[in-house]
Amino acid sequence: MELSSLSFSFNQTPETAFPPARPGKDYQLAIIGGGPAGLTAAVYAARKRTDTVLITHDLGGQVLWTSGVENYPGFQYIQGRELIEKFKSQVGQFPIDVSLGPKAVSVNPIAKGYNISLEDGSYFTARALIIATGKKYRNLNVPGEKELIGKGVAFCATCDAPLFGGKTVAVVGGGNSALTAAQDLMSYADKIFIINISPEMQGDPVLLEPINNSDKIELILNHKVIEVLGKDFVSGIVIAPVEGKEKRELAVSGVFVEIGLIPNSDIFKELVKMNENGEVMVDCACRTSRDGVFAAGDVSTVPEKQIIVAAGEGAKAALSAYEWLARN
């Protein structure tokens, strides 16, 4: 069966209904981002009776692409999408306006607050702002990758692993996300290459153990992918040593890119200070360099990019924003 004829979808739970946002309205608080940080911030803002709009193109963020979560308090194990549904259900108990769909494309200071423009031409204004836009997948930036995205190049093993039953695939990366992707693929693929640019894997030992014990997996360390091959679909990759010129071609039907994440912070570059990695700089109260602007979750400089950390930072950001609004 050809890859193009396969399809896969998650079991969907009933969607939570949110009050629709009102374009042009002046809110007390705008939260940009709908992952754990943004959703938690919305709950805390609503509990403080803050007139809030939540702006996001994708409720759930990265957690939607996580197969299973084993380190969120209260759950020994829960699927990523199930956890987000619980977040959304809690948010849905409060009268929070939600703008779901068009992305925010610019944020500009105005006399009293900030103007948030969306890609569909609509806008909102707010006295205070919480940036909770998270991160996005980092690309390999090699020939063939962009052209074959969705045709064998993938960034979500949770979503696409079932498409590669009985096939040979490559996972690029050496951290926890790469190890988790490989575990997801072990139930489907016949052979899995893990290509890591470093001389050793960087993931947690508890994730590395099943990888080392699997006869399906071959680790190729100190190598990098320099090209993705294929016309209509991925047919292989070209790899080379980090120090050396000897090229090697691997026949694979899929390439799962798991080399890290970059902050979704481009539209805020002129608004707040960032570090060299593009993360929004915050203090212990989630305050940024701009008065009335707060940041939480993976987009910020807070270390340890975990769901529970993002949720906690979202709560802190909402409480800090409430205190700022009360003073101003």
KAGI-V950770 format. One record per residue. PSI is psi in degrees with one decimal (none if undefined). D_FIRST is the distance of its C-alpha to the first C-alpha in Angstrom with 2 decimals. Layout:
# KAGI-V950770
psi=[PSI:PSI]
d_first=[D_FIRST:D_FIRST]
This chain:
# KAGI-V950770
psi=[131.7:151.0:-36.7:-19.1:-0.3:149.6:155.1:137.7:151.3:155.2:120.7:138.1:158.7:134.1:139.0:133.1:128.3:149.1:131.2:142.7:154.3:99.5:138.9:-11.3:147.5:108.3:161.2:-39.7:135.0:131.5:121.4:114.1:134.4:26.9:-165.0:-38.8:-49.0:-41.7:-39.8:-40.9:-39.1:-42.6:-47.3:-36.5:-42.0:-38.6:-25.4:8.5:38.3:129.6:106.5:143.0:133.6:120.6:118.6:150.4:-6.4:94.8:122.4:-34.5:-147.7:-26.3:-27.9:-26.3:15.0:123.0:-47.8:146.3:124.4:3.2:24.9:122.8:137.0:-14.2:119.5:-34.4:136.1:141.3:147.8:-45.7:-33.8:-39.9:-42.8:-36.1:-34.5:-40.0:-50.4:-39.3:-39.1:-41.8:-38.5:-11.7:-11.6:154.5:68.0:122.7:135.6:127.6:106.3:116.9:-88.1:138.5:149.5:132.1:-15.3:150.5:122.5:138.6:142.8:-175.7:-45.5:77.0:-138.9:143.6:124.8:115.3:139.1:162.8:-16.5:6.0:-10.8:169.4:162.5:156.3:152.8:149.1:-37.8:161.3:137.0:122.0:116.8:46.7:-2.8:-152.9:168.9:163.6:140.3:136.2:159.7:-32.3:50.0:159.9:136.9:-21.3:-54.8:-41.7:-24.3:13.3:128.8:-1.5:30.0:-26.3:123.4:159.3:8.4:97.0:-33.2:-41.2:-43.4:-6.0:-42.1:-17.9:-12.3:30.4:127.7:9.5:172.5:132.0:167.0:138.8:127.6:118.0:168.8:6.1:-166.3:-37.2:-37.2:-41.3:-39.5:-40.6:-43.3:-40.5:-40.8:-38.8:-22.8:-27.6:-11.1:-52.8:151.7:-33.4:137.6:119.1:134.2:115.5:119.1:131.0:-18.8:162.5:-8.9:159.9:145.2:-3.8:170.6:142.9:-36.1:-26.5:-28.5:-28.8:-51.5:-26.2:-46.1:-26.4:-1.2:133.0:-0.2:-18.0:135.5:120.8:130.9:102.4:162.9:30.1:155.8:151.9:127.3:-9.9:144.5:128.2:149.9:155.3:-69.7:-30.5:160.3:131.9:-13.1:178.8:155.2:127.7:159.3:151.9:151.0:-41.1:95.6:167.3:1.4:110.6:150.5:134.9:131.7:129.7:112.1:154.1:-14.1:148.4:115.7:114.5:115.0:63.3:23.4:-175.7:155.7:145.6:143.2:74.0:5.6:-41.0:-6.3:5.8:-33.3:-1.2:-44.2:162.3:145.4:161.0:-175.4:-16.2:1.3:12.7:141.6:126.0:129.3:158.9:-169.1:-11.8:16.4:17.0:138.5:-172.7:-10.8:129.3:128.5:2.1:129.4:160.8:148.6:152.3:-160.0:-22.0:-14.6:175.4:-0.1:130.5:169.0:88.2:85.2:156.3:-46.9:-35.0:-45.0:-42.7:-44.9:-41.6:-33.6:-41.1:-45.9:-43.2:-42.1:-42.0:-39.0:-40.3:-40.3:-44.9:-40.4:-44.4:-38.0:-33.2:-20.0:none]
d_first=[0.00:3.81:6.58:8.46:6.97:7.68:11.35:13.99:17.69:20.75:23.01:25.62:29.29:31.84:32.79:36.31:38.49:40.63:43.60:42.52:44.17:46.91:46.68:50.07:51.37:53.35:52.11:53.84:50.68:47.29:44.45:41.66:38.49:36.74:35.74:37.84:40.81:40.91:40.36:43.04:45.37:44.98:46.02:49.06:50.06:49.94:52.06:54.62:54.53:53.51:52.35:48.84:45.82:42.44:40.43:36.74:33.48:31.48:33.15:32.18:31.67:29.97:30.23:27.42:25.05:26.66:24.95:28.25:31.93:34.40:37.43:38.36:41.66:41.60:38.07:37.23:33.55:32.00:28.67:29.08:28.35:30.67:33.40:33.16:33.44:36.65:37.89:37.21:38.86:41.94:42.14:41.85:45.11:47.04:47.87:45.90:44.81:41.23:39.86:36.08:33.99:35.86:36.44:39.97:40.69:44.33:47.07:50.68:54.01:56.30:59.85:58.88:55.44:52.19:50.27:46.47:44.72:41.16:38.72:39.30:43.01:44.23:46.27:47.96:51.04:51.94:54.88:52.78:49.26:46.83:44.09:41.13:38.21:36.64:34.47:31.21:28.76:30.08:28.09:28.00:29.36:28.02:26.68:23.07:22.87:23.87:21.76:18.48:19.24:16.40:14.09:14.06:17.78:18.60:21.86:20.98:19.31:20.38:18.31:15.17:15.00:12.57:9.87:10.33:10.14:10.72:11.11:14.49:16.13:19.69:22.08:25.08:28.31:30.71:31.96:31.20:28.35:26.55:27.29:26.12:22.80:22.40:23.30:20.74:18.00:19.47:18.04:14.40:14.30:15.44:17.76:19.58:22.15:24.83:26.71:30.15:32.89:35.58:36.96:36.11:33.92:35.65:34.03:35.86:36.42:35.04:31.61:31.91:32.75:29.35:27.84:30.45:29.89:26.13:25.08:21.70:23.53:25.40:27.97:28.90:32.12:34.37:31.53:30.18:27.13:28.48:25.45:21.75:20.03:17.39:17.50:14.73:13.09:14.80:15.06:18.10:21.47:25.03:27.48:31.24:34.05:36.05:39.09:38.21:36.45:34.26:30.74:27.73:24.13:21.31:17.73:15.67:12.53:14.57:18.30:20.09:23.57:26.21:29.47:31.59:32.64:35.13:37.42:36.94:40.55:40.82:42.58:45.22:46.31:49.50:50.20:50.31:50.62:47.58:47.24:45.77:42.28:42.46:43.14:45.79:48.93:50.36:53.25:53.37:53.64:50.57:52.95:51.95:54.35:54.58:56.82:54.96:51.50:49.75:46.43:44.36:41.19:39.00:40.34:43.79:45.47:45.60:44.20:41.53:38.61:37.91:37.27:40.65:42.42:40.98:42.03:45.50:45.93:44.95:47.72:50.19:49.38:49.97:53.25:54.38:53.60:55.56:58.52:58.43:58.39:61.28:63.31:62.54]
